[in-house]
Amino acid sequence: MKNIKRRIEKKVEAKSRQGDSLGSVAGRTNDGQHAGGRPTKYKPEYCEQAYKLCKEGAINPDLAAAFKVHVDTVSEWRKAHPEFSDAVKRGKRECDHRVEHSLYERAMGYTHPEEKIFQRDGEIIRAKTRKHYPPDATSMIFWLKNRDPARWRDKHEHAVGGDITVVIKKH
């Protein structure tokens, strides 16, 4: 998450240097004109920026920080500008897909190419190897609980039906 915040801060700095002014969205009439109040600071190029940020894991508060607006403004932009909302959804979907794929690989185990670097007699030696990560039980449990909660949840509920008769004896 620190990496995402760092990227957002860099983008905000770049926008500040360009002199971009970012602000909130105002209502519009049916003919597209502003209904009054402060004019919107929304720009069509925010779609691509939001897509890229969300693809890297940004969520609405991160977008608000990047565009220097309140998080409610981002929500309003998503309502008022379908293209902006679609860009955010697309970016988040791609990010979620990458995380899902990584979780699957971690649960199943995987192998990837790797380069090891050694030094021998002052000479640097590079050796291409393959690194293997065994399946991870925690990832498996998480995956199964979310994919098939009826079978893998921790708490199982059992329904009891029928009549119950209680007999109380006096001594």
C-alpha positions in Angstrom: 0.0 0.0 0.0 2.9 2.3 0.6 4.0 1.9 -3.0 0.5 2.9 -4.2 0.5 6.0 -2.0 4.0 6.9 -3.2 2.8 6.7 -6.8 -0.3 8.8 -6.1 1.8 11.4 -4.4 4.1 11.6 -7.4 1.2 12.0 -9.7 -0.3 14.7 -7.5 3.0 16.6 -7.5 3.2 16.3 -11.3 -0.3 17.7 -11.6 0.6 20.6 -9.2 3.6 21.5 -11.3 1.5 21.5 -14.5 -0.8 24.0 -12.7 -3.9 21.7 -12.9 -6.6 22.8 -10.6 -8.7 19.9 -9.3 -12.0 20.3 -7.5 -15.5 19.0 -6.9 -18.4 18.2 -9.2 -21.4 20.4 -9.5 -24.9 19.4 -10.7 -25.9 19.7 -14.3 -29.1 20.4 -16.0 -30.6 18.1 -18.7 -28.9 20.0 -21.5 -25.4 19.6 -19.9 -25.2 23.1 -18.5 -24.2 23.7 -14.9 -27.1 24.1 -12.5 -25.3 26.6 -10.4 -22.8 26.6 -7.6 -19.1 25.9 -8.1 -18.3 24.6 -11.6 -17.0 21.1 -11.8 -13.2 20.6 -12.0 -13.7 17.2 -13.6 -11.7 16.7 -16.8 -12.2 13.9 -19.3 -8.5 12.9 -19.0 -9.2 11.9 -15.4 -10.7 8.7 -16.8 -7.3 7.4 -18.0 -5.6 8.5 -14.8 -8.2 6.9 -12.6 -8.0 3.7 -14.7 -4.2 3.5 -14.2 -4.4 4.3 -10.5 -7.1 1.7 -9.9 -5.2 -0.9 -12.0 -2.3 -0.4 -9.4 -4.7 -0.9 -6.4 -6.0 2.5 -5.7 -9.5 2.8 -4.2 -11.8 5.9 -4.0 -9.9 7.6 -1.1 -6.7 7.2 -3.1 -8.3 8.7 -6.2 -9.6 11.6 -4.1 -6.0 12.2 -2.8 -4.6 12.0 -6.4 -7.2 14.5 -7.7 -7.0 16.7 -4.6 -10.8 16.4 -3.9 -13.0 15.0 -1.2 -13.8 11.3 -1.5 -17.5 12.3 -1.9 -16.5 14.2 -5.1 -15.1 11.0 -6.6 -18.4 9.3 -5.9 -20.2 12.2 -7.5 -18.0 12.0 -10.6 -18.7 8.3 -10.8 -22.4 9.1 -10.9 -22.2 12.1 -13.2 -19.7 10.7 -15.7 -20.3 7.1 -16.8 -17.0 7.0 -18.6 -15.2 7.8 -15.4 -17.1 5.2 -13.5 -16.3 2.6 -16.2 -12.6 3.5 -16.1 -12.5 3.0 -12.3 -14.4 -0.3 -12.6 -12.1 -1.6 -15.3 -9.0 -0.7 -13.4 -10.2 -2.3 -10.2 -11.3 -5.4 -12.0 -7.8 -5.8 -13.6 -6.2 -5.3 -10.2 -8.6 -7.8 -8.6 -7.9 -10.3 -11.3 -4.1 -10.1 -10.7 -4.6 -10.6 -7.0 -6.9 -13.5 -7.6 -4.3 -15.1 -9.9 -1.5 -14.5 -7.4 -3.6 -16.1 -4.6 -4.4 -19.1 -6.8 -0.7 -19.5 -7.6 0.2 -19.3 -3.9 -2.5 -21.8 -3.0 -1.4 -24.3 -5.6 2.4 -23.7 -5.5 4.4 -22.4 -8.4 7.8 -22.2 -10.0 9.4 -19.2 -11.7 12.8 -18.4 -13.3 15.3 -16.7 -11.2 18.9 -15.5 -11.5 21.4 -16.1 -8.7 24.5 -14.0 -8.5 27.7 -15.4 -6.9 31.2 -14.2 -6.6 34.2 -16.5 -7.0 37.8 -15.3 -7.0 36.7 -11.7 -7.6 34.6 -12.7 -10.6 30.8 -12.3 -10.7 29.0 -15.4 -11.8 25.3 -15.3 -12.8 23.4 -18.6 -12.8 19.9 -19.0 -14.1 17.8 -21.2 -11.8 14.1 -22.0 -11.1 12.7 -21.1 -7.8 9.8 -23.2 -6.4 7.2 -22.1 -3.9 5.2 -25.0 -2.4 1.5 -24.8 -2.0 0.4 -22.6 1.0 -2.3 -23.9 3.3 -3.4 -20.5 4.5 -4.0 -19.4 0.8 -5.9 -22.6 0.2 -8.2 -22.1 3.1 -8.8 -18.5 2.1 -9.5 -19.5 -1.5 -11.9 -22.3 -0.5 -13.8 -20.3 2.1 -14.5 -17.6 -0.5 -15.1 -19.9 -3.5 -17.4 -22.4 -1.7 -18.5 -20.9 1.6 -21.3 -23.5 2.1 -18.7 -26.3 2.4 -15.7 -24.5 3.8 -16.9 -21.9 6.3 -15.9 -22.3 10.0 -19.3 -22.1 11.4 -21.9 -24.7 10.3 -25.5 -24.2 11.1 -27.7 -27.2 11.6 -31.5 -26.9 11.4 -33.5 -29.1 13.8 -37.1 -29.8 12.9 -40.0 -31.7 14.4 -41.9 -31.6 17.6 -40.2 -31.5 21.0 -42.1 -32.9 24.0 -41.0 -31.8 27.5 -42.1 -33.9 30.4 -41.9 -32.5 33.9 -42.3 -34.9 36.8 -43.2 -33.9 40.3 -41.7 -35.8 43.3 
